[in-house]
Every structure is written in C-alpha cells, then in structure tokens.
Amino acid sequence: MIVAGFGFRQGATLASLESALELGRRQVPSLCIALLAAPEDKCGLVAELAARLGLPVLGIAPQALEAAATVTRSAASLAARGTGSVAEASALAATGAPSRLIVSRIVSSDRMATCAIAEGALS
C-alpha cells in the first residue's frame, strides 16, 4: 500500500497540502496513493484533501510518530513532535512494518506543509 504522510504548520491551507502532495507525486509519477496520514490532532485539514481525492485518511498516534525512523531531521519537528519529520513518520507509521520511504520529506511551495510517501503493508 502507498501512503502519503503530511506534516504542517498552524496556518497551513488546503492549497499548502495540495502543493506538497503534487511535488511529492512528481518524484514518482506512476504511484497510486491509497491513503493519506497525519498526526491524530491534525487530521481535519488532511481529511478535506482526502475527501477531495476520494481517499481515506488515518490519524497517527504520537507514540507511533516518535517510534518511526525518519530519513530527514527537522529541529522544529523534533521539538514539536519528537520525530525528525512528521510527514515521513506519518507515512511510515501508516504503512506498518516492513515499510520504506519512496519519497522523503518534500516542502510545499509556501513552506507551510510537508509530504512524504511510503510503501508497505498497512498496519
């Protein structure tokens, strides 16, 4: 299963998420994303994008975010969520183990959101 995970700042918009997802999809155009994921407390905006795309959304618990081994390391993400990349951690946690990143953290054009894409067996 292919999952797009998101992280974003307060004040991010639907356009922010769409930009991050589009930039991520450009890395591997043939991907068929089946699910969107984000931290449990930030699923509202991602649910809007999911509805627009006709995809389900999965909220990721804080412990699962902290447990995911991310490739990139953001000081802001580490301070706020205990993980190097909220987008990568969301995507990896949603796919279950074993999983792998297909696209590491991509930043939206307005710098308000990030997206990462992972592949694995859904947990």
C-alpha positions as CSV (number, residue, x, y, z in Angstrom):
1,M,0.0,0.0,0.0
2,I,1.2,3.5,-0.9
3,V,0.6,6.2,1.8
4,A,1.2,10.0,1.6
5,G,2.0,11.4,5.1
6,F,1.7,15.0,6.0
7,G,3.1,17.5,8.5
8,F,2.2,21.1,8.5
9,R,2.3,24.4,10.4
10,Q,-0.6,26.1,12.0
11,G,-2.0,28.4,9.3
12,A,-1.4,25.9,6.5
13,T,-4.2,25.7,4.0
14,L,-5.6,23.0,1.7
15,A,-3.5,24.6,-1.1
16,S,-0.4,24.0,1.1
17,L,-1.2,20.3,1.4
18,E,-2.0,20.0,-2.3
19,S,1.3,21.7,-3.2
20,A,3.3,19.3,-1.0
21,L,1.5,16.3,-2.4
22,E,1.9,17.4,-6.0
23,L,5.6,18.0,-5.5
24,G,5.9,14.5,-4.0
25,R,4.0,12.9,-6.8
26,R,6.3,14.5,-9.3
27,Q,9.2,12.4,-7.9
28,V,7.5,9.2,-8.9
29,P,4.6,9.9,-11.2
30,S,3.4,6.3,-11.5
31,L,2.5,6.0,-7.8
32,C,-1.1,5.2,-6.9
33,I,-1.6,6.6,-3.4
34,A,-4.2,4.7,-1.5
35,L,-4.3,6.6,1.9
36,L,-3.4,9.9,3.5
37,A,-1.9,10.1,7.0
38,A,-1.2,12.8,9.5
39,P,-0.9,13.2,13.3
40,E,-4.2,12.4,15.0
41,D,-4.7,16.0,16.2
42,K,-4.2,17.5,12.7
43,C,-6.4,15.2,10.6
44,G,-9.1,17.8,9.9
45,L,-7.3,19.6,7.1
46,V,-5.9,16.4,5.7
47,A,-9.5,14.9,5.7
48,E,-10.5,17.8,3.5
49,L,-7.8,16.8,1.0
50,A,-8.7,13.2,1.3
51,A,-12.4,13.9,0.6
52,R,-11.4,15.9,-2.5
53,L,-9.2,13.0,-3.7
54,G,-11.7,10.2,-2.7
55,L,-9.1,8.7,-0.3
56,P,-9.3,7.6,3.3
57,V,-7.3,9.4,6.0
58,L,-5.6,7.8,9.0
59,G,-4.6,9.6,12.2
60,I,-1.3,8.6,13.7
61,A,-0.8,8.4,17.4
62,P,2.0,10.5,19.0
63,Q,3.9,7.3,20.1
64,A,3.9,5.9,16.6
65,L,5.3,9.2,15.2
66,E,8.1,9.1,17.8
67,A,8.9,5.4,17.0
68,A,9.3,5.9,13.2
69,A,12.8,6.1,11.9
70,T,12.9,9.1,9.6
71,V,15.5,10.0,7.0
72,T,15.4,13.7,7.4
73,R,15.7,15.7,10.6
74,S,14.0,19.0,11.3
75,A,14.7,20.7,14.5
76,A,11.2,22.1,14.6
77,S,9.7,18.6,14.1
78,L,11.9,17.1,16.8
79,A,10.9,19.8,19.3
80,A,7.2,19.7,18.5
81,R,6.6,16.0,17.9
82,G,9.7,14.0,18.9
83,T,10.5,13.0,15.3
84,G,12.8,14.2,12.6
85,S,10.0,14.5,10.0
86,V,6.2,14.4,10.8
87,A,5.4,13.7,7.2
88,E,7.9,10.8,7.0
89,A,6.9,9.4,10.4
90,S,3.2,9.6,9.4
91,A,3.7,7.8,6.1
92,L,5.9,5.1,7.7
93,A,3.6,4.5,10.7
94,A,0.6,4.2,8.5
95,T,2.1,1.6,6.2
96,G,3.2,-0.7,9.1
97,A,6.3,-2.9,9.1
98,P,8.1,-3.5,6.9
99,S,7.9,-0.2,5.1
100,R,10.1,2.1,3.2
101,L,10.1,5.7,2.1
102,I,9.6,6.2,-1.6
103,V,9.8,10.0,-1.4
104,S,11.4,11.6,1.6
105,R,10.0,14.9,3.0
106,I,9.0,17.5,0.3
107,V,8.2,21.0,1.4
108,S,5.2,22.8,-0.2
109,S,5.8,25.9,-2.3
110,D,4.5,28.2,0.5
111,R,6.8,26.3,3.1
112,M,3.7,25.6,5.3
113,A,3.4,21.8,4.7
114,T,5.4,18.7,4.1
115,C,4.6,15.4,2.4
116,A,6.4,12.1,2.3
117,I,5.4,8.9,0.5
118,A,5.9,5.4,1.9
119,E,5.2,1.9,0.8
120,G,4.4,-1.1,3.0
121,A,1.8,-3.4,4.4
122,L,-1.0,-1.4,6.0
123,S,-1.0,-1.9,9.8
